[in-house]
């Protein structure tokens, strides 16, 4: 699973109030994505420049773990593999 979206939303005082996090899983020709807006508690809100890469990584990992993203993405890919595909008759 790779985090492909990390989009902060700021309020009028330029503090980050939420972050949209998105992840993608690829298995050969199959892929699945998931995305969620995560609200930041008022006590934890700070400006963009005060965030560290480690804090953002932790937020992404904690969100994915708490919501079971890996299992969801794996299930989506498994479902894609089970879908019928178009073919042609041999005549």
URQUIRA-V967083 format. One record per backbone hydrogen bond with DSSP energy under -1.0 kcal/mol. CO is the residue of the C=O (numbers start at 1). NH is the residue of the N-H. If there is no record, write none. Layout:
BEGIN
<<CO,NH> <CO,NH>>
END
This chain:
BEGIN
<<2,24> <5,22> <7,20> <9,17> <9,18> <11,14> <15,11> <17,40> <18,9> <19,38> <20,7> <21,36> <22,4> <22,5> <23,34> <24,2> <25,32> <27,30> <30,27> <32,25> <34,23> <36,21> <38,19> <41,44> <46,16> <47,50> <48,51> <52,56> <53,57> <54,58> <55,59> <56,60> <57,61> <58,62> <59,63> <60,64> <61,65> <62,66> <63,67> <64,69> <65,68> <68,72> <69,73> <70,74> <71,75> <72,76> <73,77> <74,78> <75,79> <76,80> <77,81> <78,82>>
END
